[in-house]
Amino acid sequence: MRLILLILTSTFFILGIEFLKRKFSLSSALTRRVIHISTSIVAGIAPIFVSKEEIFLVSIIFALVLFIGRIYNLFLAIHSVERYTFGEVFLPLGVAIAALFFLPQNIQAFQFGIFIMGISDAIGGLIGEKLGKHILHVLNNKKTMEGSFAFFVTSLVLTVIFAPLMNYGIILVPVILTLVEFVFVYGLDNLILPFAGAILFQIFF
């Protein structure tokens, strides 16, 4: 029953935002970020209710569905973007990898990694797209200083919230994660950040 609820909740967010996108012509930049944040929050709290194996299975299923959706352009709220990215497919795969390595032994590290990917990356991306003026090019992809700064600040806040003790990792972890997000393009940050965030949390805290 809890597994079904997990699937239905994630599906509700995706289809609900898709409906709003089509009905009100919302911008893809906004709808992608809302889905990014909402589904990541669901994934982050999932270990409280379901097993590691169930999270892994659901994540793989969603990755396949979103990959097929990309081929046939089924989800305008996710896929209608100008830049070339597989971020929507890499997101559930990133959740699956983090679950495989950090659950059930370290739920807090898992949640930290997922929220870094889901919240920090989404806010950084949205700020970069809307307010970014200082542009840097990484492998033919545009990154902005404003977006990276927003990612750093959000990651710093999450680190302070999650960290059980105050040490130099409070600053170092957000700095490293900001560099990781900056380097990986084509949506690969969604694949790497959950694991990178979780392993850094485990090392420093």
ROSE-4610 file (N, C-alpha, C; in Angstrom, 1 decimal, always signed):
// ROSE-4610
residu = [M/M/M/R/R/R/L/L/L/I/I/I/L/L/L/L/L/L/I/I/I/L/L/L/T/T/T/S/S/S/T/T/T/F/F/F/F/F/F/I/I/I/L/L/L/G/G/G/I/I/I/E/E/E/F/F/F/L/L/L/K/K/K/R/R/R/K/K/K/F/F/F/S/S/S/L/L/L/S/S/S/S/S/S/A/A/A/L/L/L/T/T/T/R/R/R/R/R/R/V/V/V/I/I/I/H/H/H/I/I/I/S/S/S/T/T/T/S/S/S/I/I/I/V/V/V/A/A/A/G/G/G/I/I/I/A/A/A/P/P/P/I/I/I/F/F/F/V/V/V/S/S/S/K/K/K/E/E/E/E/E/E/I/I/I/F/F/F/L/L/L/V/V/V/S/S/S/I/I/I/I/I/I/F/F/F/A/A/A/L/L/L/V/V/V/L/L/L/F/F/F/I/I/I/G/G/G/R/R/R/I/I/I/Y/Y/Y/N/N/N/L/L/L/F/F/F/L/L/L/A/A/A/I/I/I/H/H/H/S/S/S/V/V/V/E/E/E/R/R/R/Y/Y/Y/T/T/T/F/F/F/G/G/G/E/E/E/V/V/V/F/F/F/L/L/L/P/P/P/L/L/L/G/G/G/V/V/V/A/A/A/I/I/I/A/A/A/A/A/A/L/L/L/F/F/F/F/F/F/L/L/L/P/P/P/Q/Q/Q/N/N/N/I/I/I/Q/Q/Q/A/A/A/F/F/F/Q/Q/Q/F/F/F/G/G/G/I/I/I/F/F/F/I/I/I/M/M/M/G/G/G/I/I/I/S/S/S/D/D/D/A/A/A/I/I/I/G/G/G/G/G/G/L/L/L/I/I/I/G/G/G/E/E/E/K/K/K/L/L/L/G/G/G/K/K/K/H/H/H/I/I/I/L/L/L/H/H/H/V/V/V/L/L/L/N/N/N/N/N/N/K/K/K/K/K/K/T/T/T/M/M/M/E/E/E/G/G/G/S/S/S/F/F/F/A/A/A/F/F/F/F/F/F/V/V/V/T/T/T/S/S/S/L/L/L/V/V/V/L/L/L/T/T/T/V/V/V/I/I/I/F/F/F/A/A/A/P/P/P/L/L/L/M/M/M/N/N/N/Y/Y/Y/G/G/G/I/I/I/I/I/I/L/L/L/V/V/V/P/P/P/V/V/V/I/I/I/L/L/L/T/T/T/L/L/L/V/V/V/E/E/E/F/F/F/V/V/V/F/F/F/V/V/V/Y/Y/Y/G/G/G/L/L/L/D/D/D/N/N/N/L/L/L/I/I/I/L/L/L/P/P/P/F/F/F/A/A/A/G/G/G/A/A/A/I/I/I/L/L/L/F/F/F/Q/Q/Q/I/I/I/F/F/F/F/F/F]
num = [1/1/1/2/2/2/3/3/3/4/4/4/5/5/5/6/6/6/7/7/7/8/8/8/9/9/9/10/10/10/11/11/11/12/12/12/13/13/13/14/14/14/15/15/15/16/16/16/17/17/17/18/18/18/19/19/19/20/20/20/21/21/21/22/22/22/23/23/23/24/24/24/25/25/25/26/26/26/27/27/27/28/28/28/29/29/29/30/30/30/31/31/31/32/32/32/33/33/33/34/34/34/35/35/35/36/36/36/37/37/37/38/38/38/39/39/39/40/40/40/41/41/41/42/42/42/43/43/43/44/44/44/45/45/45/46/46/46/47/47/47/48/48/48/49/49/49/50/50/50/51/51/51/52/52/52/53/53/53/54/54/54/55/55/55/56/56/56/57/57/57/58/58/58/59/59/59/60/60/60/61/61/61/62/62/62/63/63/63/64/64/64/65/65/65/66/66/66/67/67/67/68/68/68/69/69/69/70/70/70/71/71/71/72/72/72/73/73/73/74/74/74/75/75/75/76/76/76/77/77/77/78/78/78/79/79/79/80/80/80/81/81/81/82/82/82/83/83/83/84/84/84/85/85/85/86/86/86/87/87/87/88/88/88/89/89/89/90/90/90/91/91/91/92/92/92/93/93/93/94/94/94/95/95/95/96/96/96/97/97/97/98/98/98/99/99/99/100/100/100/101/101/101/102/102/102/103/103/103/104/104/104/105/105/105/106/106/106/107/107/107/108/108/108/109/109/109/110/110/110/111/111/111/112/112/112/113/113/113/114/114/114/115/115/115/116/116/116/117/117/117/118/118/118/119/119/119/120/120/120/121/121/121/122/122/122/123/123/123/124/124/124/125/125/125/126/126/126/127/127/127/128/128/128/129/129/129/130/130/130/131/131/131/132/132/132/133/133/133/134/134/134/135/135/135/136/136/136/137/137/137/138/138/138/139/139/139/140/140/140/141/141/141/142/142/142/143/143/143/144/144/144/145/145/145/146/146/146/147/147/147/148/148/148/149/149/149/150/150/150/151/151/151/152/152/152/153/153/153/154/154/154/155/155/155/156/156/156/157/157/157/158/158/158/159/159/159/160/160/160/161/161/161/162/162/162/163/163/163/164/164/164/165/165/165/166/166/166/167/167/167/168/168/168/169/169/169/170/170/170/171/171/171/172/172/172/173/173/173/174/174/174/175/175/175/176/176/176/177/177/177/178/178/178/179/179/179/180/180/180/181/181/181/182/182/182/183/183/183/184/184/184/185/185/185/186/186/186/187/187/187/188/188/188/189/189/189/190/190/190/191/191/191/192/192/192/193/193/193/194/194/194/195/195/195/196/196/196/197/197/197/198/198/198/199/199/199/200/200/200/201/201/201/202/202/202/203/203/203/204/204/204/205/205/205]
x = [+0.8/+0.0/+0.9/+1.9/+2.8/+3.6/+3.9/+4.6/+3.7/+2.5/+1.5/+1.3/+1.2/+1.1/+2.3/+3.5/+4.7/+4.6/+4.2/+4.0/+3.0/+1.8/+0.7/+1.1/+1.8/+2.2/+3.1/+4.1/+5.0/+4.3/+3.4/+2.7/+1.8/+1.1/+0.2/+1.0/+2.2/+2.9/+3.2/+3.7/+4.1/+2.9/+1.8/+0.6/-0.1/-0.1/-0.8/-0.1/+1.2/+2.0/+1.8/+1.8/+1.6/+0.2/-0.8/-2.1/-2.1/-1.4/-1.4/-0.6/+0.5/+1.3/+0.5/-0.3/-1.1/-2.3/-2.9/-4.1/-3.7/-2.6/-2.3/-1.0/-0.5/+0.7/+1.9/+2.1/+3.2/+4.5/+5.5/+6.8/+7.4/+8.2/+8.8/+9.9/+10.5/+11.5/+10.9/+9.7/+9.0/+8.5/+7.8/+7.2/+8.3/+9.4/+10.5/+11.0/+11.2/+11.7/+10.7/+9.4/+8.4/+8.4/+8.4/+8.4/+9.7/+10.8/+12.1/+12.1/+11.6/+11.6/+10.6/+9.4/+8.3/+8.6/+9.1/+9.4/+10.6/+11.6/+12.7/+12.4/+11.5/+11.0/+10.3/+9.5/+8.9/+9.9/+10.9/+12.0/+12.8/+13.0/+13.7/+13.0/+11.7/+11.0/+10.6/+10.8/+10.3/+10.9/+12.2/+12.8/+12.1/+11.4/+10.6/+9.5/+9.0/+7.8/+8.0/+9.0/+9.2/+10.7/+10.9/+12.3/+13.2/+14.5/+15.5/+15.2/+14.8/+14.5/+13.3/+12.3/+11.1/+11.5/+12.3/+12.7/+13.5/+14.4/+15.2/+14.3/+13.4/+12.5/+11.6/+11.0/+10.2/+11.0/+12.2/+13.1/+13.4/+13.7/+14.1/+12.8/+11.7/+10.4/+10.2/+10.3/+10.1/+11.2/+12.4/+13.4/+13.0/+12.5/+12.1/+10.9/+9.9/+8.7/+9.1/+10.0/+10.4/+11.3/+12.0/+12.8/+11.9/+10.9/+9.9/+9.2/+8.8/+8.1/+8.9/+10.2/+11.1/+11.1/+11.2/+11.2/+9.9/+8.8/+7.5/+7.0/+7.8/+7.5/+6.1/+5.9/+4.6/+4.4/+5.5/+5.4/+6.0/+5.1/+5.6/+6.2/+5.6/+6.1/+7.5/+8.0/+9.4/+10.3/+9.8/+10.7/+10.8/+9.9/+10.0/+11.0/+12.2/+13.3/+14.2/+14.9/+15.7/+17.1/+17.6/+18.9/+18.8/+19.9/+19.9/+20.2/+19.3/+19.5/+18.7/+19.3/+18.6/+18.3/+18.3/+18.1/+16.9/+15.8/+14.6/+14.7/+15.6/+15.8/+16.9/+17.9/+19.0/+18.5/+17.5/+17.0/+16.6/+15.7/+15.3/+16.5/+17.4/+18.5/+19.5/+19.6/+20.4/+19.8/+18.5/+17.8/+18.1/+18.0/+18.3/+19.7/+20.7/+22.1/+22.3/+21.8/+21.9/+21.3/+20.1/+19.4/+20.2/+20.8/+21.6/+22.8/+23.4/+24.6/+24.4/+23.3/+23.2/+22.0/+21.1/+20.0/+20.2/+19.7/+19.0/+19.9/+21.2/+22.2/+22.3/+22.2/+22.4/+21.3/+20.1/+19.0/+19.3/+19.9/+20.1/+21.1/+22.1/+23.0/+22.3/+21.4/+20.6/+19.7/+19.0/+18.1/+18.8/+20.0/+20.8/+21.2/+21.6/+22.0/+20.8/+19.7/+18.5/+18.0/+18.0/+17.5/+18.5/+19.8/+20.8/+20.4/+20.2/+19.9/+18.5/+17.6/+16.2/+15.9/+16.5/+16.1/+17.2/+18.5/+19.6/+19.7/+19.7/+19.9/+18.7/+17.5/+16.3/+16.3/+16.6/+16.7/+17.8/+19.0/+20.1/+19.8/+19.1/+18.8/+17.8/+16.8/+15.7/+16.3/+17.1/+17.7/+18.7/+19.4/+20.3/+19.6/+18.5/+17.7/+17.0/+16.5/+15.7/+16.5/+17.6/+18.3/+19.8/+20.2/+21.6/+22.1/+23.1/+23.7/+25.2/+25.9/+27.3/+27.4/+27.6/+27.5/+28.9/+29.0/+30.2/+29.8/+30.7/+30.4/+31.1/+30.4/+31.0/+30.5/+31.4/+31.1/+29.8/+29.8/+28.7/+27.4/+27.5/+26.4/+26.6/+25.5/+25.7/+25.4/+26.3/+26.2/+26.3/+25.6/+25.7/+26.3/+26.9/+27.5/+26.3/+25.3/+24.1/+23.5/+23.3/+22.8/+23.7/+25.0/+25.9/+25.9/+25.8/+25.7/+24.5/+23.3/+22.1/+22.1/+22.8/+23.0/+23.8/+24.9/+25.8/+25.0/+24.3/+23.5/+22.5/+21.7/+20.7/+21.4/+22.5/+23.2/+23.8/+24.2/+24.7/+23.6/+22.4/+21.3/+21.0/+20.9/+20.6/+21.7/+22.9/+24.0/+23.9/+23.6/+23.4/+22.2/+21.1/+20.0/+20.2/+21.0/+21.2/+22.4/+23.4/+24.6/+24.4/+24.8/+24.7/+25.7/+26.8/+27.8/+28.3/+28.9/+29.5/+31.0/+31.4/+32.8/+33.1/+34.3/+34.7/+33.9/+33.3/+32.5/+31.3/+30.8/+29.6/+29.8/+31.1/+31.4/+31.9/+32.8/+33.5/+32.6/+31.6/+30.6/+29.9/+29.2/+28.5/+29.5/+30.7/+31.7/+31.9/+32.2/+32.5/+31.3/+30.1/+28.9/+28.6/+28.9/+28.7/+29.6/+30.9/+31.8/+31.3/+30.8/+30.3/+29.1/+28.2/+27.1/+27.5/+28.5/+29.0/+29.7/+30.4/+31.2/+30.3/+29.3/+28.5/+27.4/+27.3/+26.3/+25.4/+24.5/+23.5/+22.6/+22.4/+21.6/+22.3/+23.6/+24.3/+24.5/+24.3/+24.4/+23.3/+22.1/+21.0/+21.4/+22.3/+22.8/+23.9/+24.7/+25.9/+25.6/+24.9/+24.7/+24.1/+23.1/+22.6/+23.7/+24.5/+25.6/+26.7/+27.1/+28.2/+27.7/+26.5/+26.0/+26.0/+25.5/+25.5/+26.8/+27.8/+29.1/+29.9/+29.7/+30.3/+29.7/+28.4/+27.8/+28.3/+28.5/+29.0/+30.4/+31.2/+32.6/+32.8/+32.1/+32.3/+31.5/+30.3/+29.5/+29.1]
y = [-1.2/+0.0/+1.3/+1.3/+2.4/+2.6/+1.5/+1.6/+2.2/+1.8/+2.3/+3.8/+4.2/+5.6/+6.4/+5.9/+6.5/+6.8/+5.7/+5.9/+6.9/+6.8/+7.7/+9.2/+9.4/+10.7/+11.4/+10.6/+11.1/+11.4/+10.4/+10.6/+11.8/+12.0/+13.1/+14.4/+14.6/+15.8/+16.0/+15.0/+15.1/+15.4/+14.6/+14.8/+16.1/+16.5/+17.7/+18.9/+19.0/+20.1/+20.1/+18.9/+18.8/+19.4/+19.1/+19.7/+21.2/+21.8/+23.2/+23.9/+23.2/+23.7/+23.9/+22.9/+22.9/+23.9/+24.0/+24.8/+26.3/+26.6/+28.0/+28.5/+27.6/+28.0/+28.4/+27.7/+28.1/+27.8/+28.6/+28.4/+27.1/+26.5/+25.2/+25.3/+26.5/+26.7/+26.5/+27.1/+26.9/+25.5/+24.9/+23.6/+22.5/+22.6/+21.7/+21.7/+23.0/+23.1/+22.7/+23.0/+22.5/+21.0/+20.3/+18.9/+18.3/+19.0/+18.6/+18.6/+19.7/+19.9/+18.9/+18.8/+18.0/+16.6/+16.0/+14.6/+14.3/+15.2/+14.9/+14.9/+15.8/+15.7/+14.4/+13.9/+12.6/+11.5/+11.6/+10.6/+10.7/+11.9/+12.1/+11.6/+11.7/+11.1/+9.7/+9.1/+7.8/+6.7/+6.8/+5.8/+5.6/+6.6/+6.5/+5.5/+5.3/+4.5/+3.3/+3.2/+2.1/+1.6/+0.5/-0.1/+0.4/+0.1/+0.5/-0.1/-1.4/-2.1/-1.5/-1.0/-0.4/+0.9/+1.7/+3.0/+2.8/+1.8/+1.5/+1.1/+0.3/-0.2/+0.9/+1.7/+2.8/+3.8/+4.1/+5.0/+4.6/+3.3/+2.7/+2.8/+2.5/+2.5/+4.0/+5.0/+6.3/+6.8/+6.3/+6.7/+6.2/+4.9/+4.4/+5.1/+5.4/+6.1/+7.5/+8.2/+9.5/+9.5/+8.4/+8.3/+8.1/+7.2/+7.0/+8.3/+9.0/+10.2/+11.3/+11.2/+12.1/+11.8/+10.5/+10.1/+10.6/+10.4/+10.8/+12.2/+12.9/+14.3/+14.3/+13.4/+13.3/+14.3/+14.7/+15.6/+17.0/+17.9/+19.2/+20.0/+19.7/+20.4/+20.1/+18.9/+18.5/+18.6/+18.2/+18.0/+19.2/+20.2/+21.4/+22.4/+22.1/+23.1/+23.2/+24.4/+24.6/+23.9/+23.8/+23.2/+21.6/+21.0/+19.6/+19.0/+18.2/+17.7/+16.4/+15.5/+14.2/+14.3/+15.5/+15.7/+15.0/+15.0/+14.3/+12.8/+12.2/+10.8/+10.5/+11.3/+11.1/+11.3/+12.1/+12.4/+11.1/+10.3/+9.1/+8.1/+8.1/+7.2/+7.6/+9.0/+9.4/+9.0/+9.0/+8.5/+7.1/+6.3/+4.8/+4.5/+5.2/+5.0/+5.4/+6.5/+6.9/+5.9/+5.4/+4.4/+3.2/+2.7/+1.5/+1.6/+2.7/+2.8/+3.3/+4.0/+4.6/+4.2/+3.4/+2.9/+1.4/+1.0/+1.8/+2.3/+2.1/+2.4/+3.9/+4.8/+6.2/+7.0/+7.0/+7.7/+9.2/+9.8/+11.2/+11.7/+10.9/+11.2/+11.1/+10.0/+9.9/+11.1/+11.5/+12.6/+13.9/+14.1/+15.3/+15.3/+14.2/+14.1/+14.4/+13.8/+14.0/+15.4/+16.1/+17.5/+18.4/+18.1/+19.0/+18.9/+17.7/+17.6/+18.2/+18.0/+18.4/+19.8/+20.4/+21.8/+22.7/+22.5/+23.4/+23.5/+22.4/+22.4/+23.1/+22.9/+23.5/+25.0/+25.5/+26.9/+27.6/+26.9/+27.5/+27.6/+26.6/+26.6/+27.7/+27.8/+28.8/+30.2/+30.5/+31.8/+32.1/+31.1/+31.2/+31.6/+30.9/+31.1/+32.5/+32.9/+34.1/+35.4/+35.2/+36.4/+36.4/+35.3/+35.1/+36.1/+36.9/+37.8/+37.5/+36.9/+36.6/+35.1/+34.9/+33.6/+33.0/+31.7/+31.0/+29.7/+29.3/+28.2/+27.0/+25.9/+24.6/+23.5/+23.1/+22.1/+22.4/+23.7/+24.2/+24.4/+24.3/+24.6/+25.9/+26.6/+27.9/+27.7/+28.2/+28.3/+29.8/+30.2/+31.5/+31.6/+32.7/+32.9/+33.1/+33.7/+33.9/+32.6/+31.7/+30.4/+29.6/+29.6/+28.9/+29.4/+30.8/+31.4/+31.0/+30.9/+30.5/+29.0/+28.2/+26.8/+26.7/+27.5/+27.5/+27.9/+29.0/+29.5/+28.4/+27.9/+26.9/+25.6/+25.2/+24.1/+24.3/+25.6/+26.0/+25.9/+26.4/+26.3/+24.8/+24.0/+22.6/+21.9/+22.3/+21.7/+22.1/+23.3/+23.8/+23.0/+22.8/+22.2/+20.7/+20.0/+18.6/+18.2/+19.1/+18.7/+18.6/+17.4/+17.2/+18.0/+18.5/+19.2/+20.3/+21.4/+22.5/+22.3/+22.2/+22.1/+22.7/+22.6/+23.2/+22.6/+21.5/+20.9/+21.7/+22.5/+23.4/+24.2/+24.7/+25.6/+24.7/+23.8/+23.0/+22.1/+21.5/+20.6/+21.4/+22.6/+23.3/+23.8/+24.2/+24.6/+23.5/+22.3/+21.1/+20.8/+20.8/+20.5/+21.5/+22.8/+23.8/+23.6/+23.2/+22.9/+21.6/+20.6/+19.5/+19.8/+20.7/+21.1/+21.9/+22.7/+23.5/+22.7/+21.7/+20.9/+20.0/+19.4/+18.4/+19.0/+18.7/+19.3/+18.2/+18.6/+17.7/+17.0/+17.6/+17.0/+15.9/+15.7/+14.7/+15.1/+16.3/+16.7/+16.0/+15.8/+15.1/+13.6/+13.1/+11.7/+11.7/+12.7/+12.7/+13.3/+14.4/+15.1/+14.3/+13.4/+12.7/+11.8/+11.2/+10.4/+11.2/+12.3/+13.2/+13.9/+14.3/+15.0/+14.0/+12.8/+11.8/+11.3/+11.1/+10.7/+11.8/+13.0/+14.2/+14.3/+14.2/+14.3/+13.2/+12.0/+10.9/+11.1/+11.7/+11.9/+13.0/+14.1/+15.3/+15.3/+14.6/+14.7/+13.3]
z = [+0.0/+0.0/+0.0/+0.8/+0.9/-0.4/-1.1/-2.4/-3.4/-3.4/-4.4/-4.1/-2.9/-2.5/-3.0/-2.9/-3.4/-4.9/-5.6/-7.1/-7.5/-6.8/-7.1/-6.8/-5.7/-5.3/-6.4/-6.8/-7.8/-9.1/-9.5/-10.7/-10.7/-9.5/-9.3/-9.6/-9.0/-9.2/-10.7/-11.4/-12.8/-13.7/-13.5/-14.3/-14.0/-12.7/-12.2/-12.8/-12.8/-13.4/-14.9/-15.5/-16.9/-17.3/-16.5/-16.8/-16.7/-15.6/-15.4/-16.5/-17.0/-18.1/-19.3/-19.7/-20.9/-20.8/-19.6/-19.4/-19.3/-18.6/-18.4/-19.1/-20.0/-20.8/-19.9/-18.8/-17.9/-18.6/-18.2/-18.8/-18.4/-19.3/-19.0/-17.9/-17.9/-16.8/-15.4/-15.3/-14.0/-13.7/-14.7/-14.5/-14.3/-15.0/-14.8/-13.3/-12.8/-11.5/-10.4/-10.6/-9.7/-9.6/-10.7/-10.8/-10.1/-10.5/-9.9/-8.4/-7.8/-6.4/-5.7/-6.3/-5.6/-5.7/-6.8/-6.9/-6.0/-5.9/-5.1/-3.6/-3.2/-1.8/-1.5/-2.4/-2.3/-2.1/-3.0/-2.9/-1.6/-1.1/+0.1/+1.4/+1.4/+2.6/+2.4/+1.2/+0.9/+1.8/+2.2/+3.1/+4.5/+4.9/+6.1/+6.0/+4.7/+4.5/+3.8/+2.9/+2.0/+2.1/+1.5/+1.6/+0.5/+0.7/-0.3/-1.6/-1.6/-2.9/-3.6/-2.9/-3.5/-4.1/-3.4/-3.9/-5.2/-5.2/-6.4/-7.5/-7.3/-8.4/-8.9/-8.1/-8.5/-9.3/-8.9/-9.6/-11.0/-11.1/-12.4/-13.4/-12.8/-13.6/-14.1/-13.2/-13.6/-14.6/-14.5/-15.5/-16.9/-16.9/-18.2/-18.8/-17.9/-18.4/-18.9/-18.2/-18.7/-19.9/-20.1/-21.3/-22.5/-22.3/-23.4/-23.7/-22.6/-22.7/-23.5/-23.3/-24.0/-25.5/-25.9/-27.3/-28.0/-27.3/-28.0/-27.5/-26.8/-26.3/-25.6/-24.7/-24.0/-22.9/-22.3/-21.1/-21.4/-21.9/-22.2/-21.0/-19.9/-18.7/-18.3/-18.9/-18.6/-19.8/-20.9/-22.1/-23.0/-22.9/-23.8/-23.4/-23.6/-23.2/-24.4/-24.5/-25.7/-25.6/-24.4/-24.2/-24.3/-24.6/-24.8/-23.4/-22.8/-21.5/-21.3/-20.6/-20.1/-18.6/-18.1/-16.6/-16.0/-16.7/-16.2/-16.1/-16.9/-16.9/-15.8/-15.7/-14.8/-13.3/-13.1/-11.8/-11.0/-11.6/-10.9/-10.8/-11.8/-11.8/-10.6/-10.4/-9.3/-8.0/-7.9/-6.6/-6.4/-7.5/-7.5/-7.0/-7.5/-7.2/-5.7/-5.3/-3.9/-2.9/-3.3/-2.5/-2.4/-3.5/-3.5/-2.6/-2.5/-1.7/-0.2/+0.1/+1.4/+2.2/+1.6/+2.4/+2.7/+3.8/+4.9/+5.9/+5.8/+6.9/+7.2/+6.2/+6.4/+5.7/+6.3/+5.7/+5.6/+6.6/+6.6/+5.5/+5.2/+4.1/+2.8/+2.6/+1.4/+1.2/+2.3/+2.1/+1.8/+2.4/+2.1/+0.6/+0.1/-1.3/-2.3/-1.9/-2.7/-2.7/-1.5/-1.5/-2.1/-2.1/-2.8/-4.3/-4.8/-6.2/-6.5/-5.6/-5.9/-5.7/-4.6/-4.2/-4.7/-4.3/-4.6/-6.2/-6.8/-8.3/-9.0/-8.5/-9.1/-8.9/-7.7/-7.4/-8.2/-8.2/-8.9/-10.4/-11.0/-12.4/-12.7/-11.8/-12.1/-12.0/-11.0/-10.8/-12.0/-12.4/-13.5/-14.8/-15.1/-16.3/-16.3/-15.1/-15.0/-14.8/-14.0/-13.5/-14.0/-14.5/-14.9/-16.0/-15.7/-16.6/-16.9/-16.0/-16.1/-16.6/-17.9/-18.4/-18.7/-18.3/-18.6/-19.4/-20.3/-21.2/-20.7/-20.6/-20.2/-21.2/-22.1/-23.1/-23.8/-24.4/-25.2/-24.4/-23.1/-22.2/-21.4/-21.2/-20.5/-19.0/-18.2/-16.8/-16.4/-15.3/-14.9/-13.5/-13.2/-11.9/-10.9/-11.3/-10.4/-10.0/-11.0/-10.7/-9.8/-10.0/-9.2/-7.8/-7.6/-6.3/-5.6/-6.3/-5.7/-5.3/-6.1/-5.7/-4.4/-4.4/-3.2/-1.9/-2.0/-0.8/-0.4/-1.3/-0.9/-0.3/-0.9/-0.4/+1.0/+1.2/+2.6/+3.6/+3.2/+4.2/+4.5/+3.4/+3.7/+4.5/+4.3/+5.1/+6.6/+6.8/+8.2/+8.9/+8.1/+8.6/+9.0/+8.1/+8.2/+9.1/+9.2/+9.9/+11.4/+11.9/+13.4/+14.2/+13.6/+14.3/+13.4/+14.0/+13.2/+13.0/+11.8/+11.5/+10.2/+9.7/+8.4/+7.2/+7.4/+6.4/+6.0/+7.0/+6.7/+5.5/+5.3/+4.1/+3.0/+3.3/+2.3/+1.5/+2.1/+1.4/+0.3/+0.7/-0.4/-1.5/-1.1/-2.2/-3.1/-2.6/-3.5/-4.4/-3.8/-4.5/-5.6/-5.3/-6.3/-7.5/-7.2/-8.3/-9.1/-8.4/-9.1/-10.0/-9.5/-10.3/-11.5/-11.3/-12.4/-13.5/-13.2/-14.1/-15.0/-14.4/-15.1/-15.8/-17.1/-18.0/-18.6/-19.5/-20.1/-19.1/-17.9/-16.9/-16.1/-16.3/-15.5/-14.1/-13.7/-12.3/-11.5/-12.2/-11.5/-11.1/-11.9/-11.7/-10.6/-10.6/-9.7/-8.4/-8.3/-7.1/-5.9/-6.1/-4.9/-4.3/-5.1/-4.6/-4.0/-4.7/-4.2/-2.9/-2.8/-1.6/-0.4/-0.7/+0.4/+0.9/+0.0/+0.4/+1.1/+0.7/+1.4/+2.8/+2.9/+4.2/+5.1/+4.6/+5.4/+5.8/+5.0/+5.3/+6.3/+6.2/+7.0/+8.3/+8.3/+9.5/+10.1]
